[in-house]
Amino acid sequence: MGSGVSGTQQFEPKVVRAARAGVLDERVGRALEALRACRLCPRDCGVDRLAGAVATCLTGRYAQVATSYPHFGEEDVLRGWRGSGTIFFGHCNLKCVFCQNASISQRAPRGEGAPPEALAARMLELQARGCHNINLVTPEHVVAQIVEALPLAVAGGLRVPIVYNTSGYDAAESLALLDGLVDVYLADFKVWRRETARRLLKAEGYPEAARHAVAEMQRQVGDLVVDGDGIARRGLLVRHLVMPGYVEEARAILRWLVQEVSPDVYVNVMDQYAPAFKAADPRFEHVYGAAGGAEGELGRAVTREEVEEVRRIAGRLGIRRLDVRRPHPRLPARLR
């Protein structure tokens, strides 16, 4: 699993240290001011979200929370035996045609949103339920709201790691706000080519944004570190969802990770792609102009051979820390 810290060693989240150092109030002020002409993701919409205006992410002053619960479907280093304390935010700054979570990220109705007190309360409730961490899912468009809630969570006794679970479509300004507050970055790297990103994510600049974001995350937290119980305490974990017809893009992403991020980068090659959202529409290939491209293949599940080929590529490139499911011995049998 790589380097680790003792399972008995007292853990202190970075945000608690930041609070003690007196930096949180200034960070909250910067975050809220940034909402006045929002450029907190690469969309650079520039709307006054502090006044309630919305643009691509359909989120104004307050974050919208779809659900929160102890999640046992994450990587073993996150779920452990008590679950990862996931908070799923509504809406998204990407428009992936194959979105695996469209009911929350793409089709969620607009609500009133959760003020910082409510968001902090969710974090503390998940901690009280025994979760190993607080896992912020699809947070790219609500970084300011998260930063605003963190001092309240710390004041309420937060003591577990903060996990920032992102698509990778993050802006430098947002990551600067999070520097010293996040313990574990869990980042997707979806596609490599700009043209692929334009067609499938509706964000041509995604590959550059993801490269900049992942490199900055590595600078902030380093390689993934686990404790004596095998639970992630700090560091970077990168996910890549293998998609049918896109093995070569996976190769380019993995090569960049090992050459430009770290030879000890922790990677989860994900095998669960199946047609979802617009990619599940029988008209998808015709509507999205797949002739001559791989998009037509998104209407089928990924094959075992494609996934194994990507894993072989990772091995040949020298990636040594490839996520493999080994459920924790204390994980109940019904959850394995």
Secondary structure, DSSP 8 states (H G I E B T S, - for coil): ---EE-TTS----HHHHHHHTT-HHHHHHHHHHHGGG--SSTT-----GGGT---TT---SSB-EEEEEEESSS-HHHHTTT-EEEEEES--S---TT-TTHHHHTS------B-HHHHHHHHHHHHHTT-SSEEEES-GGGHHHHHHHHHHHHHTT--S-EEEEE-S---HHHHHHHTTT-SEEEEE---S-HHHHHHHTS-TTHHHHHHHHHHHHHHHH-B-EEETTS-EEEEEEEEEE--TT-HHHHHHHHHHIIIII-TT-EEEEE------GGGGSTTHHHHTT-TTSSGGGGGS---HHHHHHHHHHHHHHT--EE------TTS-GGG-
